[in-house]
Amino acid sequence: MNTDILREQRVRIDELDEQLICLLAERFEITKTVGELKAKTGLPAADPKREKEQIARLHEIARREGMDPVFGEKVFRLIVDEVIRHHLQTADEHGDLKA
């Protein structure tokens, strides 16, 4: 009985992991377009004001969902740092972009 429950839960975890990866891929595709626009218009790769607003919004969502907001912020920071890295690479390809 317990092994059936464990197996079912692991199947669900695997499904969620796949969805997370697919969502991240979609997010990175969108931010790729943003990075190209920033590079073409000379905007900086990072937007600290927007990041601060997003963190506050994500803290609220995390609390509502019963998740640790600090953990949510760590995940967000990891994603945003990768996006900024991509933006900087795009800027190198298109010309000058500020960090």
Distance bins in CASP14 RR format, pairs under 12 A and 6 or more apart:
PFRMAT RR
TARGET T0000
AUTHOR 0000-0000-0000
RMODE 2
METHOD distances of the structure
MODEL  1
1 7 0 0 0 0 0 1 0 0 0 0 0
1 8 0 0 0 0 0 1 0 0 0 0 0
2 8 0 0 0 0 0 1 0 0 0 0 0
2 9 0 0 0 0 0 1 0 0 0 0 0
3 9 0 0 0 0 0 1 0 0 0 0 0
3 10 0 0 0 0 0 1 0 0 0 0 0
4 10 0 0 0 0 0 1 0 0 0 0 0
4 11 0 0 0 0 0 1 0 0 0 0 0
5 11 0 0 0 0 0 1 0 0 0 0 0
5 12 0 0 0 0 0 1 0 0 0 0 0
6 12 0 0 0 0 0 1 0 0 0 0 0
6 13 0 0 0 0 0 1 0 0 0 0 0
7 13 0 0 0 0 0 1 0 0 0 0 0
7 14 0 0 0 0 0 1 0 0 0 0 0
8 14 0 0 0 0 0 1 0 0 0 0 0
8 15 0 0 0 0 0 1 0 0 0 0 0
9 15 0 0 0 0 0 1 0 0 0 0 0
9 16 0 0 0 0 0 1 0 0 0 0 0
10 16 0 0 0 0 0 1 0 0 0 0 0
10 17 0 0 0 0 0 1 0 0 0 0 0
11 17 0 0 0 0 0 1 0 0 0 0 0
11 18 0 0 0 0 0 1 0 0 0 0 0
12 18 0 0 0 0 0 1 0 0 0 0 0
12 19 0 0 0 0 0 1 0 0 0 0 0
13 19 0 0 0 0 0 1 0 0 0 0 0
13 20 0 0 0 0 0 1 0 0 0 0 0
14 20 0 0 0 0 0 1 0 0 0 0 0
14 21 0 0 0 0 0 1 0 0 0 0 0
15 21 0 0 0 0 0 1 0 0 0 0 0
15 22 0 0 0 0 0 1 0 0 0 0 0
16 22 0 0 0 0 0 1 0 0 0 0 0
16 23 0 0 0 0 0 1 0 0 0 0 0
17 23 0 0 0 0 0 1 0 0 0 0 0
17 24 0 0 0 0 0 1 0 0 0 0 0
18 24 0 0 0 0 0 1 0 0 0 0 0
18 25 0 0 0 0 0 1 0 0 0 0 0
19 25 0 0 0 0 0 1 0 0 0 0 0
19 26 0 0 0 0 0 1 0 0 0 0 0
20 26 0 0 0 0 0 1 0 0 0 0 0
20 27 0 0 0 0 0 1 0 0 0 0 0
20 75 0 0 0 0 1 0 0 0 0 0 0
20 79 0 0 0 0 0 1 0 0 0 0 0
21 27 0 0 0 0 0 1 0 0 0 0 0
21 28 0 0 0 0 0 1 0 0 0 0 0
22 28 0 0 0 0 0 1 0 0 0 0 0
22 29 0 0 0 0 0 1 0 0 0 0 0
23 29 0 0 0 0 0 1 0 0 0 0 0
23 30 0 0 0 0 0 1 0 0 0 0 0
23 75 0 0 0 0 0 1 0 0 0 0 0
23 79 0 0 0 0 0 1 0 0 0 0 0
24 30 0 0 0 0 0 1 0 0 0 0 0
24 31 0 0 0 0 0 1 0 0 0 0 0
24 75 0 0 0 0 0 1 0 0 0 0 0
24 76 0 0 0 0 0 1 0 0 0 0 0
24 78 0 0 0 0 0 1 0 0 0 0 0
24 79 1 0 0 1 0 0 0 0 0 0 0
24 82 0 0 0 0 1 0 0 0 0 0 0
24 83 0 0 0 0 0 1 0 0 0 0 0
25 31 0 0 0 0 0 1 0 0 0 0 0
25 32 0 0 0 0 0 1 0 0 0 0 0
25 79 0 0 0 0 0 1 0 0 0 0 0
26 32 0 0 0 0 0 1 0 0 0 0 0
26 33 0 0 0 0 0 1 0 0 0 0 0
27 33 0 0 0 0 0 1 0 0 0 0 0
27 34 0 0 0 0 0 1 0 0 0 0 0
27 75 0 0 0 0 0 1 0 0 0 0 0
27 76 0 0 0 0 0 1 0 0 0 0 0
27 79 1 0 0 1 0 0 0 0 0 0 0
27 80 0 0 0 0 0 1 0 0 0 0 0
27 82 0 0 0 0 0 1 0 0 0 0 0
27 83 0 0 0 0 1 0 0 0 0 0 0
27 86 0 0 0 0 0 1 0 0 0 0 0
28 34 0 0 0 0 0 1 0 0 0 0 0
28 35 0 0 0 0 0 1 0 0 0 0 0
28 79 0 0 0 0 1 0 0 0 0 0 0
28 80 0 0 0 0 0 1 0 0 0 0 0
28 82 1 0 0 1 0 0 0 0 0 0 0
28 83 1 0 0 1 0 0 0 0 0 0 0
28 85 0 0 0 0 0 1 0 0 0 0 0
28 86 1 0 0 1 0 0 0 0 0 0 0
28 87 0 0 0 0 0 1 0 0 0 0 0
28 90 0 0 0 0 0 1 0 0 0 0 0
29 35 0 0 0 0 0 1 0 0 0 0 0
29 36 0 0 0 0 0 1 0 0 0 0 0
29 83 0 0 0 0 0 1 0 0 0 0 0
29 86 0 0 0 0 0 1 0 0 0 0 0
30 36 0 0 0 0 0 1 0 0 0 0 0
30 37 0 0 0 0 0 1 0 0 0 0 0
30 79 0 0 0 0 0 1 0 0 0 0 0
30 83 0 0 0 0 1 0 0 0 0 0 0
30 86 0 0 0 0 0 1 0 0 0 0 0
31 37 0 0 0 0 0 1 0 0 0 0 0
31 38 0 0 0 0 1 0 0 0 0 0 0
31 45 0 0 0 0 0 1 0 0 0 0 0
31 47 0 0 0 0 0 1 0 0 0 0 0
31 50 0 0 0 0 0 1 0 0 0 0 0
31 79 0 0 0 0 1 0 0 0 0 0 0
31 80 0 0 0 0 1 0 0 0 0 0 0
31 81 0 0 0 0 0 1 0 0 0 0 0
31 82 0 0 0 0 1 0 0 0 0 0 0
31 83 1 0 1 0 0 0 0 0 0 0 0
31 84 0 0 0 0 1 0 0 0 0 0 0
31 85 0 0 0 0 0 1 0 0 0 0 0
31 86 1 0 0 1 0 0 0 0 0 0 0
31 87 1 0 0 1 0 0 0 0 0 0 0
31 89 0 0 0 0 0 1 0 0 0 0 0
31 90 0 0 0 0 1 0 0 0 0 0 0
32 38 0 0 0 0 0 1 0 0 0 0 0
32 39 0 0 0 0 0 1 0 0 0 0 0
32 82 0 0 0 0 0 1 0 0 0 0 0
32 83 0 0 0 0 1 0 0 0 0 0 0
32 85 0 0 0 0 0 1 0 0 0 0 0
32 86 1 0 0 1 0 0 0 0 0 0 0
32 87 0 0 0 0 1 0 0 0 0 0 0
32 89 0 0 0 0 0 1 0 0 0 0 0
32 90 1 0 0 1 0 0 0 0 0 0 0
32 93 0 0 0 0 0 1 0 0 0 0 0
33 39 0 0 0 0 0 1 0 0 0 0 0
33 40 0 0 0 0 0 1 0 0 0 0 0
33 83 0 0 0 0 0 1 0 0 0 0 0
33 86 0 0 0 0 0 1 0 0 0 0 0
33 87 0 0 0 0 0 1 0 0 0 0 0
33 90 0 0 0 0 1 0 0 0 0 0 0
34 40 0 0 0 0 0 1 0 0 0 0 0
34 41 0 0 0 0 0 1 0 0 0 0 0
34 43 0 0 0 0 1 0 0 0 0 0 0
34 44 0 0 0 0 0 1 0 0 0 0 0
34 45 0 0 0 0 1 0 0 0 0 0 0
34 46 0 0 0 0 0 1 0 0 0 0 0
34 47 0 0 0 0 1 0 0 0 0 0 0
34 50 0 0 0 0 0 1 0 0 0 0 0
34 80 0 0 0 0 0 1 0 0 0 0 0
34 83 0 0 0 0 1 0 0 0 0 0 0
34 84 0 0 0 0 0 1 0 0 0 0 0
34 86 0 0 0 0 1 0 0 0 0 0 0
34 87 1 0 0 1 0 0 0 0 0 0 0
34 90 0 0 0 0 1 0 0 0 0 0 0
34 97 0 0 0 0 0 1 0 0 0 0 0
35 41 0 0 0 0 1 0 0 0 0 0 0
35 42 0 0 0 0 0 1 0 0 0 0 0
35 43 0 0 0 0 1 0 0 0 0 0 0
35 44 0 0 0 0 0 1 0 0 0 0 0
35 45 1 0 0 1 0 0 0 0 0 0 0
35 46 0 0 0 0 0 1 0 0 0 0 0
35 47 0 0 0 0 0 1 0 0 0 0 0
35 83 0 0 0 0 1 0 0 0 0 0 0
35 84 0 0 0 0 1 0 0 0 0 0 0
35 85 0 0 0 0 0 1 0 0 0 0 0
35 86 1 0 0 1 0 0 0 0 0 0 0
35 87 1 0 1 0 0 0 0 0 0 0 0
35 88 0 0 0 0 1 0 0 0 0 0 0
35 89 0 0 0 0 1 0 0 0 0 0 0
35 90 1 0 1 0 0 0 0 0 0 0 0
35 91 1 0 0 1 0 0 0 0 0 0 0
35 92 0 0 0 0 0 1 0 0 0 0 0
35 93 0 0 0 0 0 1 0 0 0 0 0
35 94 0 0 0 0 1 0 0 0 0 0 0
35 97 0 0 0 0 1 0 0 0 0 0 0
36 42 0 0 0 0 0 1 0 0 0 0 0
36 43 0 0 0 0 0 1 0 0 0 0 0
36 45 0 0 0 0 0 1 0 0 0 0 0
36 86 0 0 0 0 0 1 0 0 0 0 0
36 87 0 0 0 0 1 0 0 0 0 0 0
36 89 0 0 0 0 0 1 0 0 0 0 0
36 90 1 0 1 0 0 0 0 0 0 0 0
36 91 0 0 0 0 1 0 0 0 0 0 0
36 93 0 0 0 0 1 0 0 0 0 0 0
36 94 1 0 0 1 0 0 0 0 0 0 0
36 95 0 0 0 0 0 1 0 0 0 0 0
36 97 0 0 0 0 0 1 0 0 0 0 0
37 43 1 0 0 1 0 0 0 0 0 0 0
37 45 0 0 0 0 0 1 0 0 0 0 0
37 87 0 0 0 0 1 0 0 0 0 0 0
37 90 0 0 0 0 1 0 0 0 0 0 0
37 91 0 0 0 0 0 1 0 0 0 0 0
37 94 0 0 0 0 0 1 0 0 0 0 0
37 97 0 0 0 0 0 1 0 0 0 0 0
38 44 1 0 0 1 0 0 0 0 0 0 0
38 45 1 0 0 1 0 0 0 0 0 0 0
38 46 0 0 0 0 1 0 0 0 0 0 0
38 47 0 0 0 0 1 0 0 0 0 0 0
38 50 0 0 0 0 0 1 0 0 0 0 0
38 83 0 0 0 0 0 1 0 0 0 0 0
38 84 0 0 0 0 0 1 0 0 0 0 0
38 86 0 0 0 0 0 1 0 0 0 0 0
38 87 1 0 1 0 0 0 0 0 0 0 0
38 88 0 0 0 0 1 0 0 0 0 0 0
38 89 0 0 0 0 0 1 0 0 0 0 0
38 90 1 0 0 1 0 0 0 0 0 0 0
38 91 1 0 0 1 0 0 0 0 0 0 0
38 94 0 0 0 0 1 0 0 0 0 0 0
38 95 0 0 0 0 0 1 0 0 0 0 0
38 96 0 0 0 0 0 1 0 0 0 0 0
38 97 1 0 0 1 0 0 0 0 0 0 0
38 98 0 0 0 0 1 0 0 0 0 0 0
38 99 0 0 0 0 0 1 0 0 0 0 0
39 45 0 0 0 0 1 0 0 0 0 0 0
39 86 0 0 0 0 0 1 0 0 0 0 0
39 87 1 0 0 1 0 0 0 0 0 0 0
39 88 0 0 0 0 1 0 0 0 0 0 0
39 89 0 0 0 0 1 0 0 0 0 0 0
39 90 1 0 1 0 0 0 0 0 0 0 0
39 91 1 0 1 0 0 0 0 0 0 0 0
39 92 0 0 0 0 1 0 0 0 0 0 0
39 93 1 0 0 1 0 0 0 0 0 0 0
39 94 1 1 0 0 0 0 0 0 0 0 0
39 95 1 0 0 1 0 0 0 0 0 0 0
39 96 0 0 0 0 1 0 0 0 0 0 0
39 97 1 0 1 0 0 0 0 0 0 0 0
39 98 0 0 0 0 0 1 0 0 0 0 0
40 87 0 0 0 0 0 1 0 0 0 0 0
40 90 0 0 0 0 1 0 0 0 0 0 0
40 91 0 0 0 0 1 0 0 0 0 0 0
40 93 0 0 0 0 0 1 0 0 0 0 0
40 94 1 0 0 1 0 0 0 0 0 0 0
40 95 0 0 0 0 1 0 0 0 0 0 0
40 96 0 0 0 0 0 1 0 0 0 0 0
40 97 0 0 0 0 1 0 0 0 0 0 0
41 91 0 0 0 0 0 1 0 0 0 0 0
41 94 0 0 0 0 1 0 0 0 0 0 0
41 95 0 0 0 0 0 1 0 0 0 0 0
41 96 0 0 0 0 0 1 0 0 0 0 0
41 97 0 0 0 0 1 0 0 0 0 0 0
41 98 0 0 0 0 0 1 0 0 0 0 0
42 87 0 0 0 0 0 1 0 0 0 0 0
42 90 0 0 0 0 0 1 0 0 0 0 0
42 91 1 0 0 1 0 0 0 0 0 0 0
42 94 0 0 0 0 1 0 0 0 0 0 0
42 95 0 0 0 0 1 0 0 0 0 0 0
42 96 1 0 0 1 0 0 0 0 0 0 0
42 97 1 0 1 0 0 0 0 0 0 0 0
42 98 1 0 0 1 0 0 0 0 0 0 0
42 99 0 0 0 0 0 1 0 0 0 0 0
43 50 0 0 0 0 0 1 0 0 0 0 0
43 87 0 0 0 0 1 0 0 0 0 0 0
43 90 0 0 0 0 0 1 0 0 0 0 0
43 91 0 0 0 0 1 0 0 0 0 0 0
43 94 0 0 0 0 0 1 0 0 0 0 0
43 96 0 0 0 0 0 1 0 0 0 0 0
43 97 1 0 0 1 0 0 0 0 0 0 0
43 98 1 0 0 1 0 0 0 0 0 0 0
43 99 0 0 0 0 0 1 0 0 0 0 0
44 50 0 0 0 0 0 1 0 0 0 0 0
44 51 0 0 0 0 0 1 0 0 0 0 0
44 84 0 0 0 0 1 0 0 0 0 0 0
44 87 0 0 0 0 1 0 0 0 0 0 0
44 88 0 0 0 0 1 0 0 0 0 0 0
44 91 0 0 0 0 1 0 0 0 0 0 0
44 96 0 0 0 0 0 1 0 0 0 0 0
44 97 1 0 0 1 0 0 0 0 0 0 0
44 98 1 0 1 0 0 0 0 0 0 0 0
44 99 1 0 0 1 0 0 0 0 0 0 0
45 51 0 0 0 0 0 1 0 0 0 0 0
45 80 0 0 0 0 0 1 0 0 0 0 0
45 81 0 0 0 0 0 1 0 0 0 0 0
45 82 0 0 0 0 0 1 0 0 0 0 0
45 83 0 0 0 0 1 0 0 0 0 0 0
45 84 1 0 1 0 0 0 0 0 0 0 0
45 85 0 0 0 0 1 0 0 0 0 0 0
45 86 0 0 0 0 1 0 0 0 0 0 0
45 87 1 1 0 0 0 0 0 0 0 0 0
45 88 1 0 1 0 0 0 0 0 0 0 0
45 89 0 0 0 0 1 0 0 0 0 0 0
45 90 0 0 0 0 1 0 0 0 0 0 0
45 91 1 0 0 1 0 0 0 0 0 0 0
45 92 0 0 0 0 0 1 0 0 0 0 0
45 94 0 0 0 0 0 1 0 0 0 0 0
45 96 0 0 0 0 0 1 0 0 0 0 0
45 97 1 0 1 0 0 0 0 0 0 0 0
45 98 1 0 0 1 0 0 0 0 0 0 0
45 99 1 0 1 0 0 0 0 0 0 0 0
46 52 0 0 0 0 0 1 0 0 0 0 0
46 77 0 0 0 0 0 1 0 0 0 0 0
46 80 0 0 0 0 1 0 0 0 0 0 0
46 81 0 0 0 0 1 0 0 0 0 0 0
46 83 0 0 0 0 1 0 0 0 0 0 0
46 84 1 0 1 0 0 0 0 0 0 0 0
46 85 0 0 0 0 0 1 0 0 0 0 0
46 86 0 0 0 0 0 1 0 0 0 0 0
46 87 1 0 0 1 0 0 0 0 0 0 0
46 88 0 0 0 0 1 0 0 0 0 0 0
46 91 0 0 0 0 0 1 0 0 0 0 0
46 97 0 0 0 0 0 1 0 0 0 0 0
46 98 0 0 0 0 1 0 0 0 0 0 0
46 99 1 0 0 1 0 0 0 0 0 0 0
47 53 0 0 0 0 1 0 0 0 0 0 0
47 54 0 0 0 0 1 0 0 0 0 0 0
47 80 0 0 0 0 1 0 0 0 0 0 0
47 83 0 0 0 0 0 1 0 0 0 0 0
47 84 0 0 0 0 1 0 0 0 0 0 0
47 87 0 0 0 0 1 0 0 0 0 0 0
47 98 0 0 0 0 0 1 0 0 0 0 0
47 99 0 0 0 0 0 1 0 0 0 0 0
48 54 0 0 0 0 0 1 0 0 0 0 0
48 55 0 0 0 0 0 1 0 0 0 0 0
48 80 0 0 0 0 0 1 0 0 0 0 0
48 84 0 0 0 0 0 1 0 0 0 0 0
48 99 0 0 0 0 0 1 0 0 0 0 0
49 55 0 0 0 0 0 1 0 0 0 0 0
49 56 0 0 0 0 0 1 0 0 0 0 0
50 56 0 0 0 0 0 1 0 0 0 0 0
50 57 0 0 0 0 0 1 0 0 0 0 0
50 76 0 0 0 0 0 1 0 0 0 0 0
50 80 0 0 0 0 1 0 0 0 0 0 0
50 83 0 0 0 0 0 1 0 0 0 0 0
50 84 0 0 0 0 0 1 0 0 0 0 0
51 57 0 0 0 0 0 1 0 0 0 0 0
51 58 0 0 0 0 0 1 0 0 0 0 0
51 73 0 0 0 0 0 1 0 0 0 0 0
51 76 0 0 0 0 1 0 0 0 0 0 0
51 77 0 0 0 0 1 0 0 0 0 0 0
51 79 0 0 0 0 0 1 0 0 0 0 0
51 80 1 0 1 0 0 0 0 0 0 0 0
51 81 0 0 0 0 0 1 0 0 0 0 0
51 83 0 0 0 0 1 0 0 0 0 0 0
51 84 0 0 0 0 1 0 0 0 0 0 0
52 58 0 0 0 0 0 1 0 0 0 0 0
52 59 0 0 0 0 0 1 0 0 0 0 0
52 73 0 0 0 0 0 1 0 0 0 0 0
52 76 0 0 0 0 0 1 0 0 0 0 0
52 77 0 0 0 0 0 1 0 0 0 0 0
52 80 0 0 0 0 0 1 0 0 0 0 0
53 59 0 0 0 0 0 1 0 0 0 0 0
53 60 0 0 0 0 0 1 0 0 0 0 0
53 76 0 0 0 0 0 1 0 0 0 0 0
54 60 0 0 0 0 0 1 0 0 0 0 0
54 61 0 0 0 0 0 1 0 0 0 0 0
54 72 0 0 0 0 0 1 0 0 0 0 0
54 73 0 0 0 0 1 0 0 0 0 0 0
54 75 0 0 0 0 0 1 0 0 0 0 0
54 76 1 0 0 1 0 0 0 0 0 0 0
54 77 0 0 0 0 0 1 0 0 0 0 0
54 79 0 0 0 0 0 1 0 0 0 0 0
54 80 1 0 0 1 0 0 0 0 0 0 0
54 83 0 0 0 0 0 1 0 0 0 0 0
55 61 0 0 0 0 0 1 0 0 0 0 0
55 62 0 0 0 0 0 1 0 0 0 0 0
55 69 0 0 0 0 1 0 0 0 0 0 0
55 70 0 0 0 0 0 1 0 0 0 0 0
55 72 0 0 0 0 1 0 0 0 0 0 0
55 73 1 0 1 0 0 0 0 0 0 0 0
55 74 0 0 0 0 0 1 0 0 0 0 0
55 75 0 0 0 0 0 1 0 0 0 0 0
55 76 1 0 0 1 0 0 0 0 0 0 0
55 77 0 0 0 0 1 0 0 0 0 0 0
55 79 0 0 0 0 0 1 0 0 0 0 0
55 80 0 0 0 0 1 0 0 0 0 0 0
56 62 0 0 0 0 0 1 0 0 0 0 0
56 63 0 0 0 0 0 1 0 0 0 0 0
56 69 0 0 0 0 1 0 0 0 0 0 0
56 73 0 0 0 0 1 0 0 0 0 0 0
56 76 0 0 0 0 0 1 0 0 0 0 0
57 63 0 0 0 0 0 1 0 0 0 0 0
57 64 0 0 0 0 0 1 0 0 0 0 0
57 69 0 0 0 0 0 1 0 0 0 0 0
57 72 0 0 0 0 0 1 0 0 0 0 0
57 73 0 0 0 0 0 1 0 0 0 0 0
57 76 0 0 0 0 1 0 0 0 0 0 0
58 64 0 0 0 0 0 1 0 0 0 0 0
58 65 0 0 0 0 0 1 0 0 0 0 0
58 67 0 0 0 0 1 0 0 0 0 0 0
58 68 0 0 0 0 0 1 0 0 0 0 0
58 69 1 0 0 1 0 0 0 0 0 0 0
58 70 0 0 0 0 0 1 0 0 0 0 0
58 71 0 0 0 0 0 1 0 0 0 0 0
58 72 1 0 0 1 0 0 0 0 0 0 0
58 73 1 0 0 1 0 0 0 0 0 0 0
58 74 0 0 0 0 0 1 0 0 0 0 0
58 75 0 0 0 0 1 0 0 0 0 0 0
58 76 1 0 1 0 0 0 0 0 0 0 0
58 77 0 0 0 0 0 1 0 0 0 0 0
58 79 0 0 0 0 0 1 0 0 0 0 0
58 80 0 0 0 0 0 1 0 0 0 0 0
59 65 0 0 0 0 0 1 0 0 0 0 0
59 66 0 0 0 0 0 1 0 0 0 0 0
59 67 0 0 0 0 1 0 0 0 0 0 0
59 68 0 0 0 0 1 0 0 0 0 0 0
59 69 1 0 1 0 0 0 0 0 0 0 0
59 70 0 0 0 0 1 0 0 0 0 0 0
59 71 0 0 0 0 0 1 0 0 0 0 0
59 72 1 0 0 1 0 0 0 0 0 0 0
59 73 1 0 0 1 0 0 0 0 0 0 0
59 74 0 0 0 0 0 1 0 0 0 0 0
59 75 0 0 0 0 0 1 0 0 0 0 0
59 76 0 0 0 0 1 0 0 0 0 0 0
60 66 0 0 0 0 0 1 0 0 0 0 0
60 67 0 0 0 0 0 1 0 0 0 0 0
60 69 0 0 0 0 1 0 0 0 0 0 0
60 72 0 0 0 0 0 1 0 0 0 0 0
60 73 0 0 0 0 0 1 0 0 0 0 0
61 67 0 0 0 0 1 0 0 0 0 0 0
61 69 0 0 0 0 1 0 0 0 0 0 0
61 72 0 0 0 0 1 0 0 0 0 0 0
61 73 0 0 0 0 0 1 0 0 0 0 0
61 75 0 0 0 0 0 1 0 0 0 0 0
61 76 0 0 0 0 0 1 0 0 0 0 0
62 68 1 0 0 1 0 0 0 0 0 0 0
62 69 1 0 1 0 0 0 0 0 0 0 0
62 70 0 0 0 0 1 0 0 0 0 0 0
62 71 1 0 0 1 0 0 0 0 0 0 0
62 72 1 0 1 0 0 0 0 0 0 0 0
62 73 0 0 0 0 1 0 0 0 0 0 0
62 74 0 0 0 0 0 1 0 0 0 0 0
62 75 0 0 0 0 1 0 0 0 0 0 0
62 76 0 0 0 0 1 0 0 0 0 0 0
63 69 1 0 1 0 0 0 0 0 0 0 0
63 70 0 0 0 0 0 1 0 0 0 0 0
63 71 0 0 0 0 0 1 0 0 0 0 0
63 72 0 0 0 0 0 1 0 0 0 0 0
63 73 0 0 0 0 0 1 0 0 0 0 0
65 71 0 0 0 0 0 1 0 0 0 0 0
65 72 0 0 0 0 1 0 0 0 0 0 0
66 72 0 0 0 0 0 1 0 0 0 0 0
67 73 0 0 0 0 0 1 0 0 0 0 0
67 74 0 0 0 0 0 1 0 0 0 0 0
67 75 0 0 0 0 1 0 0 0 0 0 0
67 76 0 0 0 0 0 1 0 0 0 0 0
68 74 0 0 0 0 1 0 0 0 0 0 0
68 75 0 0 0 0 0 1 0 0 0 0 0
69 75 0 0 0 0 0 1 0 0 0 0 0
69 76 0 0 0 0 0 1 0 0 0 0 0
70 76 0 0 0 0 0 1 0 0 0 0 0
70 77 0 0 0 0 0 1 0 0 0 0 0
71 77 0 0 0 0 0 1 0 0 0 0 0
71 78 0 0 0 0 0 1 0 0 0 0 0
72 78 0 0 0 0 1 0 0 0 0 0 0
72 79 0 0 0 0 0 1 0 0 0 0 0
72 80 0 0 0 0 0 1 0 0 0 0 0
73 79 0 0 0 0 0 1 0 0 0 0 0
73 80 0 0 0 0 0 1 0 0 0 0 0
74 80 0 0 0 0 0 1 0 0 0 0 0
74 81 0 0 0 0 0 1 0 0 0 0 0
75 81 0 0 0 0 0 1 0 0 0 0 0
75 82 0 0 0 0 0 1 0 0 0 0 0
76 82 0 0 0 0 0 1 0 0 0 0 0
76 83 0 0 0 0 0 1 0 0 0 0 0
77 83 0 0 0 0 0 1 0 0 0 0 0
77 84 0 0 0 0 0 1 0 0 0 0 0
78 84 0 0 0 0 0 1 0 0 0 0 0
78 85 0 0 0 0 0 1 0 0 0 0 0
79 85 0 0 0 0 0 1 0 0 0 0 0
79 86 0 0 0 0 0 1 0 0 0 0 0
80 86 0 0 0 0 0 1 0 0 0 0 0
80 87 0 0 0 0 0 1 0 0 0 0 0
81 87 0 0 0 0 0 1 0 0 0 0 0
81 88 0 0 0 0 0 1 0 0 0 0 0
81 99 0 0 0 0 0 1 0 0 0 0 0
82 88 0 0 0 0 0 1 0 0 0 0 0
82 89 0 0 0 0 0 1 0 0 0 0 0
83 89 0 0 0 0 0 1 0 0 0 0 0
83 90 0 0 0 0 0 1 0 0 0 0 0
84 90 0 0 0 0 0 1 0 0 0 0 0
84 91 0 0 0 0 0 1 0 0 0 0 0
84 97 0 0 0 0 0 1 0 0 0 0 0
84 98 0 0 0 0 0 1 0 0 0 0 0
84 99 1 0 0 1 0 0 0 0 0 0 0
85 91 0 0 0 0 0 1 0 0 0 0 0
85 92 0 0 0 0 0 1 0 0 0 0 0
85 99 0 0 0 0 0 1 0 0 0 0 0
86 92 0 0 0 0 0 1 0 0 0 0 0
86 93 0 0 0 0 0 1 0 0 0 0 0
86 97 0 0 0 0 0 1 0 0 0 0 0
87 93 0 0 0 0 0 1 0 0 0 0 0
87 94 0 0 0 0 0 1 0 0 0 0 0
87 97 1 0 0 1 0 0 0 0 0 0 0
87 98 0 0 0 0 0 1 0 0 0 0 0
87 99 0 0 0 0 1 0 0 0 0 0 0
88 94 0 0 0 0 0 1 0 0 0 0 0
88 95 0 0 0 0 0 1 0 0 0 0 0
88 96 0 0 0 0 0 1 0 0 0 0 0
88 97 1 0 0 1 0 0 0 0 0 0 0
88 98 0 0 0 0 1 0 0 0 0 0 0
88 99 1 0 0 1 0 0 0 0 0 0 0
89 95 0 0 0 0 0 1 0 0 0 0 0
89 97 0 0 0 0 1 0 0 0 0 0 0
90 96 0 0 0 0 0 1 0 0 0 0 0
90 97 1 0 0 1 0 0 0 0 0 0 0
91 97 1 1 0 0 0 0 0 0 0 0 0
91 98 0 0 0 0 1 0 0 0 0 0 0
91 99 0 0 0 0 1 0 0 0 0 0 0
92 99 0 0 0 0 0 1 0 0 0 0 0
END
